[in-house]
Amino acid sequence: MLVTKAKAFSLIGIMDSSMALREFLEYIMGQLIAQPEEGAIAHELSEDGTHHKFLVTLTKDDVGKIVGKNGHTVSAIRNLLMAAAERDGQSVSLRVVAPHDFQSEDPAENEDA
């Protein structure tokens, strides 16, 4: 029997860290939600290039699937993202919202000018 040793690699080393983290997040989210076509991922990189902020907007039902029971699912996703980012000396934050979460509680602030 021929056994070969797996070669260690990092997606972050192969491609831009922003792209690798985003593709990883897209893949994970796409596997868990019912309406991936309704979702959107916004990405912001800090000025020094070391911190990634991801804002994921999903339908209300899909937000519930991603958050999971007691927040365990979203916590696991955050932990995986942080582990991937730390390999390249980066940090990451993740926020998952439904579209209505962007609106203010004060109706006057939500009116169009």
N, C-alpha and C positions, 0 to 999 in steps of 0.2 A: 504494500500500500504506500503510495506516494503522498506525503504530507508536506504542504507548503506553508510557510509562515506568512500570515497576512501582513502586508505592508501598512504601516501606520500613516495616516494622512489627515489633513484638516481641510475642510472646504474653505475655511477662512484664508488659509495659505494659498489656495488655488485661485480664488476670485476675491474681488473687493469685499471687505467685511460687511458693508452695508447690504450688498446684493446677496451675500450668503445668508445673513440673518433674515432678510426679508423673504427669500425663497423658502427657507426653513419654516418660518412662521406661516407663510401661505400654504405650504404643504400640510402642516399640522392642522391648521384651521379648516382647510378644505376636506380633510378626512373626518372631521367631527360635526360639521354643520350641515343642515338640510338645504340651505339656499346660498351656495357660495357666490352665485352671480349677483346677489344683493349686497355682498360685503365689500368693504373697501379698507385698505391699509394705508395710513399716512405715516411717513417716516421723517424724522427730523434728526440731524446730526449736530452735535455741539460744535462751537467754533473751533475748539482744540481737536476735534475729531475723535474724541475718546468715549463719548456717551451717545447712545442711540435711543431715541424716544419713538415708540410705536403706538399709534392710536388706531385701533381696529373698530370699525363701525359695522354692526350686524343687525339683522332683524331681532326683535324682542325675544322670539323663541330661540333663535340661535345664540343670543347672549346667554340665555339660561343654560344651554348645553355647554357652552365654553366655561362659564363660571363653575358649573357642576355643584354637587352637593357640598355645602359648607365651603365653597370656593376651592375645593381640592384640585379640580381640573385646571383652572387658570393658574393656580399656584405651581402646579407641575410644569405647565408651559413656560411660566416665568423662570423657573429653576433651570429648565433646559436651555432657554435663551441666554440666561446669565452664564451658564457653564460654557456654552459655545463662544460667547463674547469674551469671557475671561481668558480663553486660550490665546487671544490676540491682544491682550491688554486693554480690552474695551469694557464698557459697562452698558447696561440696557434697562429700560423701563417699558412696561406694557400696560396699556389701558384699553379695556374693551367696553364699548358703549353701544346703545341703540340710538338711532337718529334723534329721537325726542330728548335724549339726555343733554344735547347741546343747547336746548332752549332754557332760558332763565325762568325762574319761578315768577318773576315780575312780568306780567303781560305787556307793560309799557316798553320794556327792553326788547321784546320780540317783534315789535311793529316795524314794518319796512319804512324807510325814510323817503 
